[in-house]
């Protein structure tokens, strides 16, 4: 029978071992064994889980009353808004979050509550007569955090309300629903 030549693309390797050079050859090479590449692609279904999703915040007014001072980018004394009310009036969380500060240690704010809502937003509630939360408390939107006080003794009761985005004060009025 005549011998049939096969093209290298169609030839089958059965042993996977390279032949040794002739004994008379001056070049010695090491014997190597090669295996055909096997690639297995295993896919697993993706389970929905805690992905760092950005949820849309839906702000609400922290208290009832007339806005007596608005935000100003250029005036350092107007980093938020001031809402006039009456002494002891409830002050509520404008959005759900975690209390990261509750105390009277920041000059110019009186008794202050700061709530962290997500990685970007904080809200601050100043001039309170009495704080009802402590650091670490988790709050739902609308939870009462304090009772309104005044910026100075005998002054008109009001709430100082700030929203900060990535640490910088922003105008809270566009975030709040229309009255």
Secondary structure by P-SEA (a helix, b strand, c coil): cbbbbbccccccccccccccccccccccccbbbbccbbbbbbbccccccccccccbbbbcccccccccbbbbcccccccbbbbbbcccccccccbbbbbcccccccccccbbbbbbccccbbbbbccccccccccccccccccccbbbbccccccccccbbbbbccccccccccccccc
